[in-house]
Amino acid sequence: MSTRLLLSSGHGPQECAWALARLLRRLEGEAARRGLTVRRVEVVPGNQSGTYRSALIQISGADAEAFAASWTGTLCWQGPSPYRPGHGRKNWYVTAQPPPGDAGTSTFTEADVDVVACRTGGPGGQHRNKASTAVRATHRPSGLVVVVDRERQFSLNRAIALRLLRERIEAGDEAARRAVTTARWRIHDDLVRGDPVRTER
């Protein structure tokens, strides 16, 4: 069993990125003591060496979800600022949330496409197709349908239809990836300072 958490210092000062690094090490240590493994999937470094603006981690093992839940919410690291001596603030906040699911990549294969010949109406007179050379192509997994009657040969219309379906599916995948990225960045904006679920020092 495995689950993921996204830790973020939000738009906080550099001390929050410092706090995130310490909280991450604390989380990893506690996970190891419970027989869980933590893999750093992706980290965004902070401005200072050894700090992180965000970290996407995967927690694996028995009770991984319960362990992740115990670290979900606003986290607080208590300690004096290592960058601003004499600074009065001692509480530095980080958020940990389940990340939006990754957008999968669609695999386009011609075997998933139903192609049928059809006739199309409209102007054109004697130059309009009299035979069924137009193509209606349906991509079964996605439900996308295209109708092509640009050419007077069935094989050429079929090739165009397959290309259009492939392009539309790839465009849909890219849009889904952008949506996931946007949703992850919203987590950075959702950091609530105060009322932490955990306080470490």
N, C-alpha and C positions, 0 to 999 in steps of 0.2 A: 504494500500500500504506500502511496506517495501523494504529497500535496505540495502546493507552492505558496510562497508568501512574497509580497513585494514590500520592502522596507524603504521608506523615503524620509529625507530630512526636509521635504517641502521647500519653501522659499526662505527657510530660516537662515540665521548667520552661520559662519563657518564652524562654530562650535557644535551646531546640530549635526553636521557631517562627521565631526569628530566623535560625537555621541553615538551616531549610527554605527561607526566602526567598532566601538566598544560593546554596544548592545549586540551586534552581530557575533562577536567573539564569545560573549556570555551565552547567547542562544546556542551556538555551536558546541560549547563546552557542556551545557546542560543536556543537549541532545545526545552527545556521546555517552554521557553517564547513564542515559536511559536506553542505550543500545540502538539509537537512531543515527542515520547518516544525513549530513547536510551537504548539498552541492551548490556552489555559487554558479548559477546559470548565466547571470549578466550583472556586472557592476558598473556604476558610473562614478568615477573618482571625483573627490572634492578638490578644492583649490590647494589644500595643504596635503603634504605627503601622508599616506596611511589613512586618509579619510574617504568617505563615500557619500555622494549625494543620494544614491539609491542602490539597492541590491535586490535582485530577484533570485530567490533561493528555492531549491527543491528539497523537501524533507521526506525521507524514506524509512520504512520500517513499521513494526507493529505500533498501533496508536499514534501514527504520524499526524492524523487529522486532529486528534484531541490535543496533542502537543502544540500544533500550529495554532489551535484555537486559544490556548493559554497565552500566546504571544500576539494575538490579534487585537488591534485597537491602538490607542495612543500609549506610547512608551516614554518613560522619563529616565534620563541619566543625570544623576546628581554629582556635581563636581565643579571646582573652580575652572574658569576659562584658561586654557593653556596658551592663548594668544593675546589676551588682554589682562595683564596682571592688575589686581585690585578691582576688577569689574565685579559688581555686587551680585550679579545673577549667578545662580548655582544650578538651576533646573533647565535642562535642554531636551526638547521634545522631538520625537520621531513617530511616524505612523507605520503600522504593519497591517496590510490588508491582502486578502486573496486577490491575485491579479485577474483581469479579464482573460477568458480562455484564448489560447492562441488560434489564429485563423489558419485553418488547414489550406493546403494547396490542392486544387482540383486536378485530377489526371484526365486529360482529354484523350480519348481513343475513338477511332471511327466505329468500333464495334458497339459503342454506346449510342450511336446515332441511327435513327430510322429515317431513311430517305425514300420518298415516294414521288412519282411523276404526277404532275397536275397541269391544268390549264389555267391561265389567268385572263381576266377580262380587261377592258379598257380600250382606249383609242389605239389605232395602228393600222387598221384596214388590212390590206393584203400582206403587209409586212409583219402583222402580228402572228404569233405562233398559232398554227392550226393544229399541230400535233401536241401531245403532252410532253413538251420538252422543259417546261418549268419544273422547279424542284421545291418540295416542302421537306425541310429537314428538322427533326426533333431530337434534341439531346435529352435522353431519358432521365439521367440522374438529376439534372437541374430543371428540366421542363422548358428550357429555352427552345423557341421555334423561329425559324427563318424561312422565308419564301423568296426564291430567286428566279427571275425570268429575263435576265439581262442578255443572255446569249441564245442562239437558236439551236444549240446543241445541248442535249441533256447532260453529257459528261462535263462540259464547261460550267454549266449552272451548278452541278453537284459539287465541283471543286470550289467554286465561290462560296457556296452555302457552308461547306465544312470549314473554310477559312474564317468566315464571319462568326460561326459558332465558337471556334477556338479563340478568336480575339475577344469576344464578349465574355467568355468564361475567364480568360486571363484578366480582363478589366475588372470583373467581379471579385476575383481573388485579391487584386491590388486594393480595391476599395475596402474589402474586409480587413486587410492588414492595416490600412490607415485608421480604420475605426478602432481596432485593438490598441494601436499606439496612442490615439486620442484618449481612450478610456483609461489607459495606464497613467497618462499625464494628469488626468483629473484626480487620481489618487494623490498626486503630489500637492494638489491644491486643497485637498480635503483634510489636511492636518489640523487637528483641534488641540490647542495648547491648554493643559490643565486636565484634571480628572483622569489621570493615566490608569490603565489597567495593570501596569507593572512599573515599579520604580526600582532602579538598580543604581549601584554606586561602586 
